[in-house]
Amino acid sequence: MTKNARGRLLMLLPFAVLLILSGIISGADQYLITVATVVAIWAMLALGLNMVMGYSGLINLGIAAFFAIGAYGAAFIQTHTEWSPWLSLVVLPLLAAVVAAVLGPIILRTRGLHFAVATLGIGMLVSDVLVNWVSVTNGSIGIAGITRPDPIDLGFLSIDTAKTEGFFWLTLIILIVVLIGAALFQHSQIARVLVAARDDELLAKSLGFSVSIQRVIAFVLSGVVAAIAGVVYAWFIRYVSPDPFSFFLASFPAFVMVAIGGPGSIWGAVLGAAFVTGIPQVFDFEPTLTPIFYGVGLLVVMVLLPMGLVPGFGQLFRRYFTGRSRIPDRDSVSDPRSAETATATAQKTSKGSDTQNAG
């Protein structure tokens, strides 16, 4: 078996594990199925945040704004129009893309703490709008009466979305589509440029890459995925109110998921969502203990596995079972790819582009 074939099999292995676990969960009690559905929704939101935080190293503390666009947009469509609920999965991600495309070039002029504060401000602004624009959002009362999409019946596939198990499978299908999109993004030139610019922006620009445009594209895609998660959330809960879209109940948990799972790791975002959302639900934590759990989890992972769970355990596996890798020092690692790797990738991509232009 060739090296490329082994690589493809390893890429498909997590999908196979996900499907097996889903089959086991679908045969469990209703509560566990509900928890799994919530984990899948949060995994989508974490995957959206990871597109910016994981590759460019910019901490987006306003991802809840796009989450709210999807959820409140779905609620508005369901309660004020005759449109099919399925249209929400098309219209609202496009709306989020437009909003992100307008805001992106402005706030992406900033870096580091300034970018985090700017996105935090956007999230707080949207949260305030949800509370005070009563004629549209119904204020703190929220919007009820949201209906789920019609059952799916394709002959070979039948899903009753009105039932807990059926909606879980619908959510899983959407999550798999998002995962495939995230995998394509991870192996795209956009992600490679973002990693190169994160580690050495001057080098990336000197090689002719348009770093600003790539960051805007990543910001737009992040908003699209967050809006998809918001739509599914509104369908699942069938009620929306401002509180779940605040910083502490949306943006911060998503940040913790990406940080714990591993920035830049697709499956890290999924594992982080399962860790942060699933454990408190399964063990029935008191609401006051949840922030403590977040803090302890972040502290332990950042000290023991500063790259996150998935990249960190991957490094440990390669070190102890293949002897081909070492665990980088905490101070030399902020994300799953080193500066040397990003620089070499950028140079290789640049040479390929120059060859095509010369031809």
N, C-alpha and C positions, 0 to 999 in steps of 0.2 A: 504494500500500500504506500502510495506516495505521500510526501509531507503535506501537500495541498489537500489531498483526500482526507488525511487524518485531521487537518485543521477544520474542514467542513463538518466532519462528524462531531468534533468537539463543540462546534458552534450549534449543532442541532441537539446535542445532548441536554442542555438546560430546557429546551422546549419539550423534549420527551418527558423529562422529570416533571415539568409543570403540568402536562396533560395527565400523567399518572396520578399526581397529587390531586388534581381536579376531579378525576374519576373517583378517587377515594372519598374526597370531601362531599361530592354530590350524593353519595350514599349515606352520609352522616345525618345527624339531626338538623333541624331547621336553624337552630342558633349558630352552629358551626358554619353552615352554608352562608348565613347572613354575614358572619365575621369575614369569611373568605371573599365575599362580594365587596365589602368595605375595603379590605386589603387591596383588592384589584383596582378599585377606584383611586386609592391613595398612591398605588404604584404608578398609575398613569400621570398623576400630578408630579410625583417625584421624577419621573422620566422627562417630563417637560422642563422642570427646573434644572435637571442634569445637563441639558443641552447648552445651557449658558454657564452654569457653575462648574460643571465637570470638565469642560474643554477650554473655556476662556479664563477660568479662575475668578470670574466676577460673581459676587454673591447677590442674587436677586431676592430681595426681601418683600417684593410686591407681587409674587406669583399668584396670590389670592385674588388680585384684581381680575386676571383672565379666567380664573376658576369661577369667579362670580359672574362674569360675562356669559359663560356657558350655562350656568345654572339658572340665573335670572332670565336669560334669553329664552331658555327652554320653557320656563314657567310662563313667560309672557306669551309665547307662541301657543302654548297649550290652552291658556285661559282667555286669550283675546282674538285668536284667529281660528280659521277652519283648516289650517295647514296640517299635514301629516306630521306626527312627531319625528319621523325619520328625517324630515327636512332640517331639523335642529342640528343634526350631525354634519350638515353641509353649510348652512347659513351662518351659524354661530362661530365655528372655527374660522370662516372667512372674515367675519366681523372682527374677531380677535386679531387676525392677521393684519387687518387694516389699522386697527388701533396701535398694535405693536410697531407697524411700519412707520406710523406717524411719530410715536414717542421714541422709538429706538435711536434714530440719528441724533436726537437731542440729548437723551440721558447717557448714551454711550460715548459722549465726549468726555465723561468723567471716568475715573478709575478708583479702584479700592474702596475705601470707606465712603467716598463721595458718591460712588455709584450705588452702594448699599443704602445710603440715606435717601438718595433720589428715588429708588424703587420703593423704599419703605413709605416715602411720601405719597407715591402713586397708590399704593395699597390702602393707606389711611384715607386718601381722598375718595376712592371708590367706596370704601366702607361707610364713610360719612354720607355719600350720595344715596346709598342703599337705605339709610335710616331716614333721611330728610326728603327724598323725592317721593313723597307719599302717593301722589297721583299715579305713579308708575309702579313703584316697588311695594306699595302698601305699608311702608315704614317698618316699624318694629314688629308689627303684626305678621308680616310676611305674606306669602302667596300660597294658598292651598289649592286643591283640586287638580293637581298635575296628573296626567294619565300616562301610562307607559305605552310604548309602541305596540302595534297590533302583533299578534302571534305570527311566528315565521313558519311557513309550511312549504317546503320545496320538494316534497316527496321523500327524498333521501334524508332530509333534515327537518325536524319539527321541534320548535321551541315555543312553549307557552310562557310569554314574558310576564303574564300576570302572576305566575307562581314563583315562589322563592327560588326553587331549583332552576327553573327556566330562565329567570333573569340573571342568575349566576352564570349560566352558560353564555348568555348574550354578552355580559360584561367580560367574560373570559375571551370571547372572540374579538371584541374590540381591543382588549389589552394585547392580544397576540398581534393584531394589526399594528398597534402602536409600537410594540417591541420590534417588529420587522422594520418599521420606519426608523426607529432609533438605531437599529443595527446598520441600516443603509447610511444613516447620517454619520455614524461612528467611523465608517470606512470611506467616507467621502473626502474630497479635497478640502471642503469647508472645515471639517473637524481637524484635519492635519494642519491647516493654516492657523486655526485658533490655538492649537497646542503650541505650535512654533512661536506664535506671537505672544502667548502667555509667558513663555520662558525667555524669549528674546525678541521683543517687538521691533527693534531697530534692524535686526538681521532679517526678519520676515519682510519688512518693508523694502529693505535694500535688494531683496531678491525679486521684487516686483509684485508682491502680493498686495491686494487691496484689503487690508486688515479690517478697516471700518465697515466695508460692505459685508464681509463675512460675519462680523459680529452682529450686524443688523439682521442678517438672514437667520442666524441662530436664535436671536431674540424673538423674531417673528415665529419661527417654528416652535419655540418654547411656549409662546402664547397660544398657538393653535392646539398643542397637545393639552395644555391646561384647560382650555375651553371645552375640549372633548370630554375631559374628566368631569367638568362641571355639568355638562349635559347629562352624562350617565348618573351623576350624583342626584340631580333633580328628578330623573326618572325613578331612581331607586327609593328615595325618601318620599317623593310625591308632595313635598312641601319645602319651601325655601324661606329663610329669614336672614337678617344681616349677620347675626352672631357667628355662624360657622365660617364666614368669609373674612373674619378679622385676622390680624397678624398672628395672635397667639393661638388661634384655632386652625389656621390654614397655612400661612407662609412659614411660620416657625417650625411646625411639625414636618413640613416638606423639606426644609433645610436640614433638620435632624436626620431624616431618612437618607438623604443623599450623603451627608457627612459620615454617618455610621456605615452605610452600605459601601461607600467608596466613590468619591467624585470621579466622573469619567467612565464608570462601570455601569453598563446597562443592567446586568443582573444584580449589581449592588443596590440600585434604586429599588428593585423588586424586593430583595432581601431586607433592605432598610424599612420598606413599608410593612413587610410582614413582622419585623422585629418591633417597630414603634407602635403599629396599630394593633397587630394581632395579639401580642403578649398581654397588654393591659386588658383587652376584651376577654381573652380566654381565661385569664386568672382573675377577672372581675375586680380590677383595681378601683379603689376609691378615686373620685375625680381629683382630690387634693394630692394624691400620690403620683398622678401622671406626670406633672412637671418635674418632680424629683426623679422619676424613672428616666425621663429624657436627659436630665443633667448627668445622672450617674452613668447612663449608657454612653453619652458623648465623652465623658471623662475617661472611662475605661478604654474605649476604642481608640481615642486619640493618644493615650499613653502607650498602650500595648500594640495597637495596629494603626499607626497614624495614617496609612493609606486607605483605611476602611476595611470592612470585613472581607469582601470578595477579593480585592487586589492583595490584601495582606495575607489571607490564607493561601492565595495563589502563589505568592512569593515563598511562603513557608513550605508549600508542597514541592515547588521546584528545588528549593534548597535542600530539603531532607530526603527527597526521593529521586531526584535527578542530579543534584549537585551542580546545576548549571546557573544558579542565581544566588544572590545574597540579599539580605534584607537591608534596604537603604536606611541610612540614619534619618532620624526624625527631622533634623534641621535641613536635610537635603531634599526632602520630599514634601510637596504640597498636593500633588495630584499623581495619578497612576502612571504618567510617562515622564521620563527624565528630560532635562534640557538637551542633553546630547542626542537623544533619540528624536526629539522634535526638530532639532536643527538639521540632523541628517535627512529626515523625511522632507523637510522644506527644500533643502538643496536638491534632493532627488526629483521632487516634483517640479522645481524650477527648471532643471536641466531637461526634463521631459517636455515642458512647455516650449523651451527655446528650440528644441529639435523639431517640434511640430511647426513652429513659426518659420524656421529656416526652410523646412520642406515646402 
